[in-house]
């Protein structure tokens, strides 16, 4: 399948059907035989989604009248063409001709001249078009207006840097399974395979690759020597301070990265329950643990309804990786900017409150609950924790004295791009 046509298909899946980007890509990549073609499809899909607000603003100036809803595929085709011209090292003439060539595949031969004219007009007026597009904050910062407002409210001094970081490609970061190999020895294996990597600053198990590679090219991946996990996510398990013999609950566990990290760091845990309400996502946890040679007690259940799955024995530690807006990982998932809506926040915040209130009684006196999100919004993070503390007499906030992140009134926030990490929030709560 033509890689550009495949990228257009991915955009259709995301915009028209609300499918998330990784799933849409996975579904189409099997139809592209060569790695170079798959890489181009991925680069195009991610690129258009990162820059869609500015690309759309430019396109609207170039069209004599807006495209009809039935011609949404032409919009995606033109966005792909503009993205190649503006952001990729593809010669202009090649970007134009390859885009025009796709019109028959859309069964719209009539649009050849229009597509050619729009792209060539851009080349003639590029500076003026970009200047005009940048006058609106949405296209200047490549974020929906509602999200820019939320970022400004949460981080008045950092919101522009957050938006900028969200528009950058994220690095590929590995977590070495220290039960099987040291970080130094695995880095040597990477060097032998001609894969460049540097140790992460804050995670003792982390290695950040200079360039991303398919996981099947990573030495020992199938044997469980490493997992792919951002450094910010790797910081959760050390904060939990799990000890031998303790009962641990990993709530909202999928896809299992933190579950596995807990077992890698503390192989002598008394019991680790990995809870996930989505049965299909629980299968991801199972597959990850099997690849790594690890075992946990997998539970298909709802964190807001522990009566349906809890055995009545208190936990010494609870890791709550709460469902959230995922606004801290937009650089990895640019589709979030189009699939997430402001009203979704209301539901997410309520769910976070419900889970906190439901799981707190399961924690033993003296036990620790680690609340984590991949959000940068105050409502989901320190404001959420402050509200919980005000309602819970036996909950006490524990300090996080680390060299990473920004202290908040109730927890520690890593902003996207900080030391090349994703955006994450952590708060430690002790039951007194």
C-alpha positions as a Markdown table, in Angstrom:
| # | Residue | x | y | z |
|---|---|---|---|---|
| 1 | Unk | 0.0 | 0.0 | 0.0 |
| 2 | Unk | 1.2 | 3.5 | -0.8 |
| 3 | Unk | 2.6 | 5.0 | 2.5 |
| 4 | Unk | 1.0 | 8.4 | 1.8 |
| 5 | Unk | -2.4 | 6.8 | 1.1 |
| 6 | Unk | -1.9 | 4.7 | 4.3 |
| 7 | Unk | -1.3 | 7.9 | 6.3 |
| 8 | Unk | -4.5 | 9.4 | 4.8 |
| 9 | Unk | -6.3 | 6.3 | 6.0 |
| 10 | Unk | -5.0 | 6.8 | 9.5 |
| 11 | Unk | -6.2 | 10.4 | 9.5 |
| 12 | Unk | -9.6 | 9.3 | 8.4 |
| 13 | Unk | -9.7 | 6.8 | 11.3 |
| 14 | Unk | -8.7 | 9.4 | 13.9 |
| 15 | Unk | -10.8 | 12.3 | 12.7 |
| 16 | Unk | -13.9 | 10.6 | 11.3 |
| 17 | Unk | -14.1 | 7.6 | 13.6 |
| 18 | Unk | -12.4 | 8.8 | 16.8 |
| 19 | Unk | -9.9 | 6.0 | 16.7 |
| 20 | Unk | -6.7 | 6.5 | 18.7 |
| 21 | Unk | -3.6 | 7.0 | 16.6 |
| 22 | Unk | -1.6 | 3.9 | 17.7 |
| 23 | Unk | -4.5 | 1.5 | 17.0 |
| 24 | Unk | -5.1 | 3.2 | 13.6 |
| 25 | Unk | -1.4 | 2.9 | 12.7 |
| 26 | Unk | -1.1 | -0.7 | 13.8 |
| 27 | Unk | -4.1 | -1.7 | 11.7 |
| 28 | Unk | -2.6 | -0.2 | 8.5 |
| 29 | Unk | 1.1 | -0.9 | 8.9 |
| 30 | Unk | 0.7 | -4.6 | 8.1 |
| 31 | Unk | -0.4 | -3.6 | 4.6 |
| 32 | Unk | 2.9 | -1.8 | 4.0 |
| 33 | Unk | 5.6 | -4.3 | 3.1 |
| 34 | Unk | 8.8 | -2.4 | 3.8 |
| 35 | Unk | 10.1 | -0.7 | 6.9 |
| 36 | Unk | 11.0 | 2.5 | 5.0 |
| 37 | Unk | 7.3 | 2.8 | 3.9 |
| 38 | Unk | 6.0 | 2.2 | 7.4 |
| 39 | Unk | 8.3 | 4.8 | 8.8 |
| 40 | Unk | 7.0 | 7.4 | 6.2 |
| 41 | Unk | 3.4 | 6.6 | 7.1 |
| 42 | Unk | 4.1 | 7.0 | 10.8 |
| 43 | Unk | 6.0 | 10.3 | 10.2 |
| 44 | Unk | 3.2 | 11.7 | 8.1 |
| 45 | Unk | 0.4 | 10.7 | 10.4 |
| 46 | Unk | 2.1 | 12.0 | 13.5 |
| 47 | Unk | 3.3 | 15.1 | 11.8 |
| 48 | Unk | -0.1 | 16.2 | 10.5 |
| 49 | Unk | -1.7 | 15.6 | 13.9 |
| 50 | Unk | 1.0 | 17.6 | 15.6 |
| 51 | Unk | 0.6 | 20.6 | 13.2 |
| 52 | Unk | -3.0 | 20.2 | 12.1 |
| 53 | Unk | -4.2 | 23.5 | 13.5 |
| 54 | Unk | -1.7 | 25.6 | 11.5 |
| 55 | Unk | -2.0 | 23.4 | 8.4 |
| 56 | Unk | -5.8 | 23.9 | 8.5 |
| 57 | Unk | -5.5 | 27.6 | 9.0 |
| 58 | Unk | -3.2 | 27.8 | 5.9 |
| 59 | Unk | -5.5 | 25.5 | 3.9 |
| 60 | Unk | -8.6 | 27.6 | 4.6 |
| 61 | Unk | -6.8 | 30.6 | 3.1 |
| 62 | Unk | -5.9 | 28.7 | 0.0 |
| 63 | Unk | -9.4 | 27.3 | -0.7 |
| 64 | Unk | -11.9 | 29.4 | -2.6 |
| 65 | Unk | -14.6 | 27.9 | -0.5 |
| 66 | Unk | -14.5 | 25.3 | 2.3 |
| 67 | Unk | -14.6 | 21.6 | 1.3 |
| 68 | Unk | -17.9 | 19.8 | 1.7 |
| 69 | Unk | -18.2 | 17.1 | 4.4 |
| 70 | Unk | -18.2 | 14.4 | 1.8 |
| 71 | Unk | -14.8 | 15.6 | 0.6 |
| 72 | Unk | -13.1 | 15.2 | 4.0 |
| 73 | Unk | -10.6 | 12.9 | 2.4 |
| 74 | Unk | -9.4 | 15.7 | 0.1 |
| 75 | Unk | -8.8 | 17.8 | 3.2 |
| 76 | Unk | -6.6 | 15.1 | 4.6 |
| 77 | Unk | -4.8 | 14.8 | 1.3 |
| 78 | Unk | -4.1 | 18.5 | 1.2 |
| 79 | Unk | -3.0 | 18.5 | 4.8 |
| 80 | Unk | -0.5 | 15.7 | 4.0 |
| 81 | Unk | 0.8 | 17.7 | 1.0 |
| 82 | Unk | 1.2 | 20.9 | 3.0 |
| 83 | Unk | 2.9 | 19.0 | 5.8 |
| 84 | Unk | 5.5 | 17.5 | 3.5 |
| 85 | Unk | 6.3 | 20.9 | 1.9 |
| 86 | Unk | 6.5 | 22.8 | 5.2 |
| 87 | Unk | 7.9 | 20.3 | 7.7 |
| 88 | Unk | 9.7 | 17.5 | 5.8 |
| 89 | Unk | 12.9 | 17.3 | 3.8 |
| 90 | Unk | 11.0 | 16.3 | 0.7 |
| 91 | Unk | 11.6 | 18.4 | -2.4 |
| 92 | Unk | 8.7 | 20.6 | -3.1 |
| 93 | Unk | 8.1 | 19.2 | -6.6 |
| 94 | Unk | 8.0 | 15.7 | -5.2 |
| 95 | Unk | 5.6 | 16.6 | -2.4 |
| 96 | Unk | 3.2 | 18.2 | -4.9 |
| 97 | Unk | 3.4 | 15.4 | -7.5 |
| 98 | Unk | 3.1 | 12.6 | -5.0 |
| 99 | Unk | 0.1 | 14.2 | -3.4 |
| 100 | Unk | -1.6 | 14.9 | -6.8 |
| 101 | Unk | -1.0 | 11.2 | -7.8 |
| 102 | Unk | -3.3 | 10.1 | -4.9 |
| 103 | Unk | -6.5 | 11.7 | -6.2 |
| 104 | Unk | -7.4 | 8.7 | -8.4 |
| 105 | Unk | -7.1 | 6.4 | -5.3 |
| 106 | Unk | -9.8 | 8.6 | -3.7 |
| 107 | Unk | -11.9 | 8.2 | -6.9 |
| 108 | Unk | -11.7 | 12.0 | -7.4 |
| 109 | Unk | -9.9 | 12.5 | -10.6 |
| 110 | Unk | -11.7 | 15.8 | -10.9 |
| 111 | Unk | -9.7 | 17.1 | -8.0 |
| 112 | Unk | -6.2 | 16.7 | -9.6 |
| 113 | Unk | -6.1 | 20.3 | -10.8 |
| 114 | Unk | -7.5 | 21.7 | -7.5 |
| 115 | Unk | -4.9 | 19.8 | -5.4 |
| 116 | Unk | -2.1 | 20.8 | -7.7 |
| 117 | Unk | -3.2 | 24.5 | -7.7 |
| 118 | Unk | -3.6 | 24.7 | -3.9 |
| 119 | Unk | -0.2 | 23.3 | -3.2 |
| 120 | Unk | 1.5 | 25.4 | -5.8 |
| 121 | Unk | -0.3 | 28.5 | -4.6 |
| 122 | Unk | 1.1 | 27.8 | -1.1 |
| 123 | Unk | 4.6 | 27.7 | -2.6 |
| 124 | Unk | 4.1 | 31.2 | -4.1 |
| 125 | Unk | 2.6 | 32.7 | -0.9 |
| 126 | Unk | 4.2 | 30.7 | 1.9 |
| 127 | Unk | 5.4 | 33.5 | 4.1 |
| 128 | Unk | 2.2 | 35.6 | 4.0 |
| 129 | Unk | 0.0 | 32.5 | 4.6 |
| 130 | Unk | 2.1 | 31.4 | 7.6 |
| 131 | Unk | 2.1 | 34.9 | 9.1 |
| 132 | Unk | -1.7 | 35.1 | 8.8 |
| 133 | Unk | -2.2 | 31.6 | 10.2 |
| 134 | Unk | 0.0 | 32.4 | 13.3 |
| 135 | Unk | -2.3 | 35.3 | 14.3 |
| 136 | Unk | -4.6 | 32.8 | 16.0 |
| 137 | Unk | -3.4 | 31.1 | 19.2 |
| 138 | Unk | -4.9 | 27.7 | 18.1 |
| 139 | Unk | -2.7 | 27.6 | 15.0 |
| 140 | Unk | 0.3 | 29.4 | 16.6 |
| 141 | Unk | 0.5 | 26.9 | 19.4 |
| 142 | Unk | -1.1 | 23.9 | 17.7 |
| 143 | Unk | -3.6 | 23.2 | 20.5 |
| 144 | Unk | -7.4 | 23.6 | 20.8 |
| 145 | Unk | -8.5 | 26.9 | 22.4 |
| 146 | Unk | -10.0 | 25.2 | 25.5 |
| 147 | Unk | -6.8 | 23.3 | 26.2 |
| 148 | Unk | -4.7 | 26.5 | 25.9 |
| 149 | Unk | -7.0 | 28.2 | 28.4 |
| 150 | Unk | -6.6 | 25.2 | 30.8 |
| 151 | Unk | -2.8 | 25.3 | 30.4 |
| 152 | Unk | -2.7 | 29.0 | 31.1 |
| 153 | Unk | -4.8 | 28.5 | 34.2 |
| 154 | Unk | -2.6 | 25.7 | 35.6 |
| 155 | Unk | 0.8 | 27.0 | 34.5 |
| 156 | Unk | 0.7 | 30.8 | 33.8 |
| 157 | Unk | 4.5 | 31.0 | 33.5 |
| 158 | Unk | 5.0 | 27.7 | 31.7 |
| 159 | Unk | 2.0 | 27.2 | 29.3 |
| 160 | Unk | 3.9 | 28.2 | 26.2 |
| 161 | Unk | 6.8 | 25.9 | 26.9 |
| 162 | Unk | 4.3 | 23.1 | 27.6 |
| 163 | Unk | 2.6 | 23.7 | 24.2 |
| 164 | Unk | 5.9 | 23.8 | 22.5 |
| 165 | Unk | 7.1 | 20.6 | 24.1 |
| 166 | Unk | 3.8 | 18.9 | 23.2 |
| 167 | Unk | 4.6 | 19.6 | 19.5 |
| 168 | Unk | 8.0 | 17.9 | 19.6 |
| 169 | Unk | 8.6 | 14.2 | 18.8 |
| 170 | Unk | 9.2 | 12.2 | 22.0 |
| 171 | Unk | 12.4 | 10.1 | 22.4 |
| 172 | Unk | 12.2 | 6.3 | 22.7 |
| 173 | Unk | 13.2 | 5.4 | 26.3 |
| 174 | Unk | 13.9 | 1.9 | 27.6 |
| 175 | Unk | 13.6 | 0.4 | 31.1 |
| 176 | Unk | 16.2 | -2.2 | 31.6 |
| 177 | Unk | 15.0 | -5.3 | 33.5 |
| 178 | Unk | 17.7 | -5.2 | 36.3 |
| 179 | Unk | 16.7 | -8.7 | 37.4 |
| 180 | Unk | 18.3 | -10.0 | 34.1 |
| 181 | Unk | 21.0 | -7.5 | 33.1 |
| 182 | Unk | 22.6 | -4.3 | 34.3 |
| 183 | Unk | 22.0 | -1.0 | 32.5 |
| 184 | Unk | 25.7 | -0.8 | 31.6 |
| 185 | Unk | 25.8 | -4.3 | 30.1 |
| 186 | Unk | 22.6 | -3.6 | 28.1 |
| 187 | Unk | 24.0 | -0.4 | 26.8 |
| 188 | Unk | 27.0 | -2.3 | 25.5 |
| 189 | Unk | 24.6 | -4.7 | 23.7 |
| 190 | Unk | 22.9 | -1.7 | 22.1 |
| 191 | Unk | 26.3 | -0.4 | 21.0 |
| 192 | Unk | 27.1 | -3.7 | 19.4 |
| 193 | Unk | 23.9 | -3.5 | 17.5 |
| 194 | Unk | 24.9 | 0.1 | 16.5 |
| 195 | Unk | 22.0 | 1.6 | 18.5 |
| 196 | Unk | 23.1 | 4.8 | 20.3 |
| 197 | Unk | 21.7 | 5.4 | 23.8 |
| 198 | Unk | 22.4 | 7.4 | 26.9 |
| 199 | Unk | 21.6 | 6.6 | 30.6 |
| 200 | Unk | 18.6 | 8.5 | 32.0 |
| 201 | Unk | 19.3 | 11.0 | 34.7 |
| 202 | Unk | 16.7 | 10.0 | 37.3 |
| 203 | Unk | 15.8 | 6.4 | 36.6 |
| 204 | Unk | 18.5 | 3.9 | 37.4 |
| 205 | Unk | 17.0 | 1.5 | 34.9 |
| 206 | Unk | 16.4 | 4.0 | 32.1 |
| 207 | Unk | 18.2 | 4.3 | 28.7 |
| 208 | Unk | 17.2 | 7.0 | 26.2 |
| 209 | Unk | 17.8 | 6.1 | 22.5 |
| 210 | Unk | 19.3 | 8.8 | 20.2 |
| 211 | Unk | 16.9 | 7.5 | 17.4 |
| 212 | Unk | 13.9 | 5.3 | 17.8 |
| 213 | Unk | 14.0 | 1.8 | 16.4 |
| 214 | Unk | 11.4 | -0.9 | 15.9 |
| 215 | Unk | 11.2 | -3.0 | 19.2 |
| 216 | Unk | 12.1 | -6.2 | 17.3 |
| 217 | Unk | 15.5 | -4.7 | 16.5 |
| 218 | Unk | 16.2 | -4.2 | 20.3 |
| 219 | Unk | 18.6 | -6.9 | 21.6 |
| 220 | Unk | 16.8 | -9.3 | 24.0 |
| 221 | Unk | 13.4 | -7.6 | 23.7 |
| 222 | Unk | 11.5 | -10.9 | 23.3 |
| 223 | Unk | 13.5 | -12.4 | 26.1 |
| 224 | Unk | 12.4 | -9.6 | 28.5 |
| 225 | Unk | 15.6 | -7.8 | 28.9 |
| 226 | Unk | 13.9 | -4.4 | 28.4 |
| 227 | Unk | 10.6 | -2.6 | 28.1 |
| 228 | Unk | 9.7 | 0.7 | 26.4 |
| 229 | Unk | 8.7 | 3.2 | 29.1 |
| 230 | Unk | 9.3 | 6.9 | 29.4 |
| 231 | Unk | 11.6 | 8.0 | 32.2 |
| 232 | Unk | 8.9 | 10.0 | 34.0 |
| 233 | Unk | 6.7 | 6.8 | 34.2 |
| 234 | Unk | 9.7 | 4.9 | 35.6 |
| 235 | Unk | 9.8 | 7.2 | 38.6 |
| 236 | Unk | 6.6 | 5.8 | 40.0 |
| 237 | Unk | 7.8 | 2.5 | 41.4 |
| 238 | Unk | 10.7 | 3.9 | 43.5 |
| 239 | Unk | 8.3 | 6.4 | 45.1 |
| 240 | Unk | 6.1 | 3.5 | 46.2 |
| 241 | Unk | 8.9 | 2.1 | 48.4 |
| 242 | Unk | 7.5 | -1.4 | 48.2 |
| 243 | Unk | 9.3 | -4.0 | 50.5 |
| 244 | Unk | 9.6 | -7.7 | 50.6 |
| 245 | Unk | 6.5 | -9.6 | 51.8 |
| 246 | Unk | 4.1 | -6.6 | 51.3 |
| 247 | Unk | 0.7 | -6.7 | 49.6 |
| 248 | Unk | 0.6 | -4.3 | 46.7 |
| 249 | Unk | -2.3 | -3.1 | 44.6 |
| 250 | Unk | -1.6 | -1.7 | 41.1 |
| 251 | Unk | -4.9 | -0.1 | 40.3 |
| 252 | Unk | -5.8 | 0.8 | 36.6 |
| 253 | Unk | -2.8 | -1.3 | 35.7 |
| 254 | Unk | -2.9 | -1.6 | 31.9 |
| 255 | Unk | -0.7 | -1.8 | 29.9 |
| 256 | Unk | 1.4 | -3.2 | 32.7 |
| 257 | Unk | 4.6 | -1.2 | 32.6 |
| 258 | Unk | 4.4 | -0.1 | 36.3 |
| 259 | Unk | 3.3 | -3.6 | 37.4 |
| 260 | Unk | 6.3 | -5.1 | 35.7 |
| 261 | Unk | 8.6 | -2.5 | 37.2 |
| 262 | Unk | 7.4 | -3.2 | 40.7 |
| 263 | Unk | 8.2 | -6.9 | 40.2 |
| 264 | Unk | 11.6 | -6.1 | 38.7 |
| 265 | Unk | 12.6 | -3.9 | 41.6 |
| 266 | Unk | 11.0 | -6.0 | 44.4 |
| 267 | Unk | 10.8 | -9.7 | 43.3 |
| 268 | Unk | 10.0 | -10.8 | 46.9 |
| 269 | Unk | 6.7 | -9.0 | 47.2 |
| 270 | Unk | 4.1 | -10.9 | 49.2 |
| 271 | Unk | 1.4 | -10.4 | 46.6 |
| 272 | Unk | 0.9 | -8.0 | 43.7 |
| 273 | Unk | -2.7 | -7.5 | 42.5 |
| 274 | Unk | -2.9 | -5.8 | 39.1 |
| 275 | Unk | -6.4 | -4.4 | 38.6 |
| 276 | Unk | -7.9 | -3.4 | 35.3 |
| 277 | Unk | -11.6 | -3.0 | 34.3 |
| 278 | Unk | -11.0 | -3.4 | 30.6 |
| 279 | Unk | -10.6 | -7.1 | 29.8 |
| 280 | Unk | -8.8 | -6.5 | 26.5 |
| 281 | Unk | -6.3 | -4.1 | 28.2 |
| 282 | Unk | -5.8 | -6.6 | 31.0 |
| 283 | Unk | -4.6 | -9.0 | 28.3 |
| 284 | Unk | -1.8 | -6.4 | 27.5 |
| 285 | Unk | -0.7 | -6.7 | 31.1 |
| 286 | Unk | -0.6 | -10.5 | 30.9 |
| 287 | Unk | 1.4 | -10.4 | 27.6 |
| 288 | Unk | 3.9 | -7.9 | 29.0 |
| 289 | Unk | 4.4 | -10.0 | 32.2 |
| 290 | Unk | 4.8 | -13.2 | 30.2 |
| 291 | Unk | 7.5 | -11.6 | 27.9 |
| 292 | Unk | 9.4 | -10.4 | 31.0 |
| 293 | Unk | 9.0 | -13.7 | 32.9 |
| 294 | Unk | 7.1 | -12.1 | 35.7 |
| 295 | Unk | 3.9 | -13.1 | 37.6 |
| 296 | Unk | 1.2 | -11.1 | 39.3 |
| 297 | Unk | -2.4 | -11.7 | 40.3 |
| 298 | Unk | -4.5 | -10.2 | 37.5 |
| 299 | Unk | -7.9 | -8.9 | 38.4 |
| 300 | Unk | -10.6 | -7.8 | 35.9 |
| 301 | Unk | -12.5 | -5.3 | 38.0 |
| 302 | Unk | -13.6 | -1.7 | 38.6 |
| 303 | Unk | -11.5 | 0.3 | 40.9 |
| 304 | Unk | -14.6 | 2.3 | 42.0 |
| 305 | Unk | -16.4 | -1.0 | 43.1 |
| 306 | Unk | -13.9 | -3.0 | 45.3 |
| 307 | Unk | -16.6 | -5.0 | 46.8 |
| 308 | Unk | -16.8 | -7.0 | 43.6 |
| 309 | Unk | -13.2 | -8.1 | 43.6 |
| 310 | Unk | -11.4 | -7.3 | 46.9 |
| 311 | Unk | -10.6 | -10.3 | 49.2 |
| 312 | Unk | -10.8 | -8.1 | 52.3 |
| 313 | Unk | -7.1 | -8.1 | 53.1 |
| 314 | Unk | -5.6 | -4.7 | 53.5 |
| 315 | Unk | -2.8 | -3.5 | 51.1 |
| 316 | Unk | 0.5 | -2.1 | 52.4 |
| 317 | Unk | 0.9 | -0.1 | 49.2 |
| 318 | Unk | -1.4 | 1.1 | 46.5 |
| 319 | Unk | -0.3 | 2.5 | 43.1 |
| 320 | Unk | -3.2 | 4.5 | 41.6 |
| 321 | Unk | -2.3 | 5.4 | 38.0 |
| 322 | Unk | -5.6 | 7.3 | 37.6 |
| 323 | Unk | -7.5 | 7.7 | 34.3 |
| 324 | Unk | -6.8 | 11.3 | 33.2 |
| 325 | Unk | -6.7 | 13.7 | 30.3 |
| 326 | Unk | -3.3 | 12.5 | 29.2 |
| 327 | Unk | -2.3 | 16.1 | 28.6 |
| 328 | Unk | 1.3 | 15.3 | 29.7 |
| 329 | Unk | 1.9 | 12.8 | 26.9 |
| 330 | Unk | 0.6 | 14.7 | 23.9 |
| 331 | Unk | 4.0 | 14.7 | 22.3 |
| 332 | Unk | 3.6 | 10.9 | 22.1 |
| 333 | Unk | -0.1 | 11.0 | 21.3 |
| 334 | Unk | -0.9 | 14.1 | 19.3 |
| 335 | Unk | -4.4 | 12.7 | 18.5 |
| 336 | Unk | -5.3 | 13.6 | 22.1 |
| 337 | Unk | -5.7 | 17.2 | 21.0 |
| 338 | Unk | -8.6 | 16.2 | 18.7 |
| 339 | Unk | -10.1 | 13.2 | 20.6 |
| 340 | Unk | -10.3 | 14.9 | 24.0 |
| 341 | Unk | -12.9 | 17.5 | 24.8 |
| 342 | Unk | -13.3 | 20.0 | 27.7 |
| 343 | Unk | -16.4 | 18.2 | 28.9 |
| 344 | Unk | -14.4 | 15.0 | 29.2 |
| 345 | Unk | -12.5 | 16.6 | 32.1 |
| 346 | Unk | -15.6 | 16.7 | 34.3 |
| 347 | Unk | -16.1 | 13.0 | 34.0 |
| 348 | Unk | -12.4 | 12.2 | 34.5 |
| 349 | Unk | -12.2 | 14.4 | 37.6 |
| 350 | Unk | -15.3 | 12.7 | 39.1 |
| 351 | Unk | -13.9 | 9.2 | 38.3 |
| 352 | Unk | -10.6 | 10.1 | 40.0 |
| 353 | Unk | -12.4 | 11.2 | 43.1 |
| 354 | Unk | -14.5 | 8.0 | 43.1 |
| 355 | Unk | -11.4 | 5.8 | 42.8 |
| 356 | Unk | -9.5 | 7.6 | 45.5 |
| 357 | Unk | -12.5 | 7.3 | 47.9 |
| 358 | Unk | -13.1 | 3.7 | 47.0 |
| 359 | Unk | -9.5 | 2.5 | 47.4 |
| 360 | Unk | -8.5 | 4.4 | 50.5 |
| 361 | Unk | -10.3 | 2.0 | 52.9 |
| 362 | Unk | -8.3 | -0.9 | 51.3 |
| 363 | Unk | -5.0 | 0.6 | 52.5 |
| 364 | Unk | -3.6 | -0.6 | 55.8 |
| 365 | Unk | -2.8 | 1.9 | 58.6 |
| 366 | Unk | 0.7 | 3.3 | 57.9 |
| 367 | Unk | 0.4 | 2.3 | 54.3 |
| 368 | Unk | 1.2 | 4.4 | 51.3 |
| 369 | Unk | -0.9 | 5.4 | 48.3 |
| 370 | Unk | 0.8 | 6.8 | 45.3 |
| 371 | Unk | -1.5 | 8.9 | 43.1 |
| 372 | Unk | -0.1 | 9.3 | 39.6 |
| 373 | Unk | -1.4 | 10.9 | 36.4 |
| 374 | Unk | 0.1 | 11.7 | 33.0 |
| 375 | Unk | -1.7 | 15.1 | 33.1 |
| 376 | Unk | -0.5 | 18.6 | 33.6 |
| 377 | Unk | -3.8 | 20.1 | 34.6 |
| 378 | Unk | -4.1 | 21.3 | 38.2 |
| 379 | Unk | -7.8 | 20.1 | 38.5 |
| 380 | Unk | -6.6 | 16.5 | 38.0 |
| 381 | Unk | -3.5 | 16.8 | 40.1 |
| 382 | Unk | -2.7 | 18.9 | 43.1 |
| 383 | Unk | -6.2 | 20.4 | 43.4 |
| 384 | Unk | -7.6 | 16.8 | 43.3 |
| 385 | Unk | -5.3 | 15.8 | 46.1 |
| 386 | Unk | -6.0 | 18.9 | 48.2 |
| 387 | Unk | -9.8 | 18.1 | 47.9 |
| 388 | Unk | -9.2 | 14.5 | 48.9 |
| 389 | Unk | -7.1 | 15.5 | 51.9 |
| 390 | Unk | -9.8 | 18.0 | 53.0 |
| 391 | Unk | -12.3 | 15.1 | 53.1 |
| 392 | Unk | -10.1 | 12.4 | 54.5 |
| 393 | Unk | -9.0 | 12.7 | 58.2 |
| 394 | Unk | -6.6 | 9.8 | 58.2 |
| 395 | Unk | -4.7 | 10.9 | 55.0 |
| 396 | Unk | -1.4 | 12.7 | 55.2 |
| 397 | Unk | 0.6 | 14.1 | 52.4 |
| 398 | Unk | 4.2 | 12.9 | 52.3 |
| 399 | Unk | 6.9 | 15.1 | 50.8 |
| 400 | Unk | 8.6 | 14.1 | 47.6 |
| 401 | Unk | 12.1 | 15.3 | 48.0 |
| 402 | Unk | 13.5 | 14.6 | 44.5 |
| 403 | Unk | 15.7 | 16.6 | 42.1 |
| 404 | Unk | 13.1 | 16.3 | 39.3 |
| 405 | Unk | 9.9 | 18.1 | 38.7 |
| 406 | Unk | 8.2 | 21.2 | 40.2 |
| 407 | Unk | 6.8 | 21.1 | 43.7 |
| 408 | Unk | 3.1 | 21.9 | 43.9 |
| 409 | Unk | 0.9 | 22.5 | 47.0 |
| 410 | Unk | 0.2 | 18.8 | 47.0 |
| 411 | Unk | 2.6 | 16.7 | 45.0 |
| 412 | Unk | 5.3 | 17.0 | 42.4 |
| 413 | Unk | 4.8 | 17.8 | 38.7 |
| 414 | Unk | 7.0 | 17.0 | 35.8 |
| 415 | Unk | 6.3 | 19.1 | 32.8 |
| 416 | Unk | 6.5 | 17.8 | 29.2 |
| 417 | Unk | 10.0 | 18.1 | 27.9 |
| 418 | Unk | 11.7 | 18.5 | 31.3 |
| 419 | Unk | 15.0 | 16.7 | 30.8 |
| 420 | Unk | 13.2 | 15.1 | 27.8 |
| 421 | Unk | 10.6 | 13.4 | 30.0 |
| 422 | Unk | 6.8 | 13.1 | 29.5 |
| 423 | Unk | 4.5 | 15.2 | 31.8 |
| 424 | Unk | 3.6 | 13.3 | 35.0 |
| 425 | Unk | 2.2 | 14.2 | 38.4 |
| 426 | Unk | 2.9 | 12.3 | 41.6 |
| 427 | Unk | 1.5 | 12.6 | 45.1 |
| 428 | Unk | 2.3 | 10.3 | 48.1 |
| 429 | Unk | -0.4 | 9.8 | 50.7 |
| 430 | Unk | 0.2 | 8.0 | 54.0 |
| 431 | Unk | -2.7 | 6.5 | 56.1 |
| 432 | Unk | -2.1 | 7.7 | 59.7 |
